[in-house]
Amino acid sequence: MEIPAAQALKAGGRPLAFLKAKVFILSVPVDCSGVHANRGAIAYDDNGYDPDTVARATPQAILGLGGPSLAALSASGSKPGVPVLLCR
């Protein structure tokens, strides 16, 4: 499964395939057990964190998790900064 596929499946009206893609995306983020600087990043595939692909994969995954379609994407209301993953 590739991350960009989730966005296309959602936009194409394929809810079951989109759900399968979303489940995959939720299986590949770097969690609290990962290197501190990498936490929250989302791997491109199930091979895990790759510094060569993470800058592309993470934003694509955000849209694949249920964000707006690319046609409706807007920077309106956006704020600078990044969220912090809370680990215990």
Secondary structure, DSSP 8 states (H G I E B T S, - for coil): --HHHHHHHHHTT-HHHHHHHHHHHHHSB--TTS-GGGTT-B-SSTT---TTTHHHHHHHHHHHTT---TTT---TT--SS-------
